[in-house]
Amino acid sequence: MLTDFDALTFDCYGTLIDWESGMVEALKGLTDRVQRPLTRDQILEAHARHESSQQHYTPAKRYRDLLPIVYKRLAEEWGVHATHEDCVEYGRSVGNWPAFEDTPGALQYLKKYFKLVILSNVDNETFQASNRRLQVDFDAIYTAEDIGSYKPSARNFDYMIEKLEGIGVKKEKILHTAESIFHDHKPANAHGLKSCWIYRRHAQTGFGATMNPGEMPHVDFRFNSMHELVKTHQEQLRVK
């Protein structure tokens, strides 16, 4: 049951922040100039491919400095000229990406019952901008900038587990809560963590802005929204 856990560790982008809508909007200046029409999923899947590759080759680069390279690679792939300023502007766009409508209220409710923790492939300055949209104070924030690598690297999960133990949260009391199968649920399985899938793309096909994970991992809970997670927690509290 959800009530068995002491801490919810969240991926942010794709789970709490609607990064796919944010990306598509921020890329309009580029995609509007592409000669052939691109579907939303074609844009997202190309972004996932270049982002994942860049994170592999430059794991210590801050996310706001990595995204300009992704923008440059997309421009090259789609045959569109992009200036350095265009690339940098895209890297600064993350703070404008919207929160899912149900996110702030759900986090404020869950804060009453759990430690809330972020494990995100982002840099600290960028997350600070997004955190204002989430409207909650997290008990711990672990970023790729802090760790020097990007999920799905095992290092990120090793770091999180070690640091949470230091503030009194045992591994078996952690529920890792995320949308991305590739970045989060597969490595959570490998680390023996319980996991909760917030399946934001339940009404769509494919994996959007994340890489295809191949074989699907085990998840302990699945909800289509943060609202559903809260509703189930409330029901379980009544049963107890």
Buried (B, 14 or more C-beta within 10 A) or exposed (E): EBEEBBBBBBBBBBBBBBBBEBBBBBBEBBBEEBEEEBEBBBBBBBBBBBBBBBBEEEBEBBBBEBBBBBBBBBBEEBEBEBEEEBBBBBBBBBBEBBBBEBBBBBBBBBBEBBBBBBBBBBBBBBBEBBBEBBEBEBBBBBBBBBBEBBBBBEBBBBBBBEBBEEEEBEBEBBBBBBBBBBBBBBBBBEBEBBBBBBBBBEEEEEBBBBBEBEEEBEBBBEBBBBBBBBEBBEEEEEEE
